[in-house]
Amino acid sequence: FSVAGGATPAGRLDIGKNGVVFDYTTTSPKAVIAALLVAGRAGGSWTGNGITSANAAAAASSYAVGYGEASDLGSPATFLGQAVDASAVLARYTLQGDADLTGSVNLDDFTRLAAAFGQTGAEWTKGDFNYDGSVNLDDFTALAANFGLNAAGDLPRGSAVPEPAALSMLAGAALL
């Protein structure tokens, strides 16, 4: 699969329930990948040309394809069993709210969203889970709906759930 710029993607890459590593040697293709995801998501149906997931389409709004620059994710040595370096863009089928692409939605993801709450020009790793470029209450709601879950569909683990007071802190921060 070649990631090339263009206004309208001519094909479709269905990652299903998997992930993909886009390794590069010059300029990061992250912006192109984000545009391919928006096109593939097709407003939530996941039926457009671009990067799609039939599994995300079947799972309604709980799942999506998250993406991020490896360096924005702490430059993990591996991603879904594949060796990666800092010059790679990572994407995977995961729960909405999984900002760090670990496959689970937890306090680490909430922290990423909280740090970018109210910002525009954001991306998945900052908490923009609906690809609209803003981190807002819609993204918080997606994270909250999946908090404590993992992409394998396990029941919630006994992890801490953000208290309603956290929402008021975010709302207060957005007003500043």
C-alpha positions in Angstrom: 0.0 0.0 0.0 1.5 3.3 -1.1 0.6 6.4 0.9 0.5 9.2 -1.6 -1.2 12.6 -1.3 -4.3 13.4 -3.2 -7.7 15.0 -2.8 -9.7 11.8 -3.3 -8.3 8.3 -2.5 -8.8 5.9 -5.3 -8.6 2.7 -3.2 -9.3 1.2 0.1 -7.1 -0.4 2.8 -9.3 -2.3 5.2 -7.2 -3.1 8.3 -10.1 -5.1 9.8 -9.1 -5.9 13.4 -5.4 -5.3 12.9 -2.9 -2.6 12.8 -0.3 -1.2 10.3 3.1 0.5 10.5 3.8 3.2 7.9 7.6 3.5 8.0 9.2 6.4 6.3 12.7 7.8 5.7 12.0 11.4 4.7 8.8 13.4 5.5 6.2 12.0 7.8 3.1 10.8 6.0 1.0 11.4 9.2 -1.2 14.2 7.6 -1.9 12.0 4.6 -2.7 9.0 6.8 -5.1 11.2 8.8 -6.8 12.4 5.6 -7.1 8.7 4.4 -8.7 7.8 7.7 -11.2 10.6 7.5 -12.1 9.6 3.9 -12.3 5.9 4.9 -14.4 6.6 8.0 -17.0 8.3 5.7 -18.8 10.0 8.5 -18.8 6.9 10.7 -19.9 4.2 8.2 -16.3 3.2 7.5 -17.3 2.5 3.8 -15.3 5.2 2.1 -12.1 4.9 0.0 -9.0 5.4 2.1 -8.0 3.6 5.3 -11.0 1.7 6.7 -12.0 -1.1 9.1 -14.9 -3.4 8.4 -14.7 -4.3 12.1 -15.1 -0.7 13.1 -18.1 -0.4 10.8 -19.7 -3.5 12.5 -19.0 -2.2 16.0 -21.0 1.0 15.5 -19.3 3.9 17.3 -17.3 2.1 20.0 -14.3 1.3 17.7 -12.3 3.3 15.2 -8.8 3.3 13.7 -6.4 5.2 15.9 -3.2 6.6 14.6 -0.1 8.5 15.7 3.5 9.2 15.1 5.6 6.6 17.0 7.7 9.5 18.5 4.4 11.0 19.9 3.8 7.6 21.6 7.1 7.4 23.3 8.9 5.6 20.4 7.9 2.1 21.4 10.4 -0.6 20.2 7.5 -2.8 18.9 4.0 -2.2 17.8 1.6 -5.2 17.7 4.6 -7.5 17.5 6.5 -5.5 14.8 9.7 -3.7 15.3 9.3 0.1 14.9 11.5 3.2 15.2 10.6 6.8 15.8 10.2 7.4 12.1 6.9 5.5 11.7 3.3 6.3 11.8 1.3 3.6 13.6 -2.4 2.9 13.1 -4.7 0.2 14.7 -8.2 -0.9 15.1 -9.0 0.1 18.7 -11.6 1.6 21.0 -12.4 5.3 20.7 -10.6 6.8 23.6 -7.4 4.8 23.2 -5.1 7.8 22.6 -1.9 6.0 23.2 -2.8 3.0 20.9 -2.2 0.4 23.7 -5.5 -1.3 23.0 -7.1 -0.2 26.3 -8.8 3.0 27.5 -7.4 4.1 30.9 -6.1 7.0 32.9 -3.1 7.5 30.5 -5.6 8.2 27.7 -7.7 10.5 29.8 -4.5 12.5 30.7 -3.7 12.9 27.0 -7.2 14.2 26.3 -7.2 16.5 29.3 -3.9 18.1 28.3 -5.4 19.0 24.9 -9.0 19.7 25.9 -10.3 22.7 24.1 -7.6 22.8 21.5 -8.0 22.7 17.7 -5.6 21.2 15.2 -5.5 18.1 17.4 -5.1 14.5 16.3 -5.9 11.0 17.7 -3.0 10.9 20.2 -4.1 14.1 21.7 -7.7 13.0 22.1 -9.4 13.8 18.8 -11.3 10.5 18.5 -13.8 11.7 15.8 -11.2 13.2 13.5 -12.7 16.7 13.5 -9.5 18.4 14.6 -10.8 19.5 18.0 -10.6 17.9 21.4 -14.0 18.6 23.1 -16.9 17.1 24.9 -17.6 14.7 22.0 -14.2 13.2 22.4 -14.5 13.0 26.2 -17.8 11.2 25.8 -16.2 8.6 23.5 -13.4 8.0 26.0 -15.8 7.8 29.0 -18.0 5.3 27.2 -15.0 3.0 26.8 -13.1 3.7 30.0 -11.8 0.5 31.5 -12.3 -1.5 28.4 -9.7 -3.0 26.0 -9.9 -3.6 22.3 -10.3 -7.3 22.8 -13.7 -6.6 24.3 -12.9 -7.6 27.9 -15.2 -6.5 30.6 -14.1 -3.4 32.5 -11.1 -3.9 34.7 -10.9 -2.7 38.2 -9.2 0.5 37.2 -9.9 4.0 38.3 -12.8 5.7 36.4 -12.7 9.5 36.1 -15.0 11.1 38.6 -17.7 13.5 37.5 -15.5 16.2 39.1 -12.9 15.6 36.3 -15.5 16.6 33.7 -16.1 19.9 35.6 -12.4 20.5 35.7 -12.2 20.0 31.9 -15.2 22.2 31.4 -13.6 24.9 33.5 -10.3 24.6 31.6 -12.2 25.0 28.3 -13.7 28.3 29.6 -10.3 29.8 30.3 
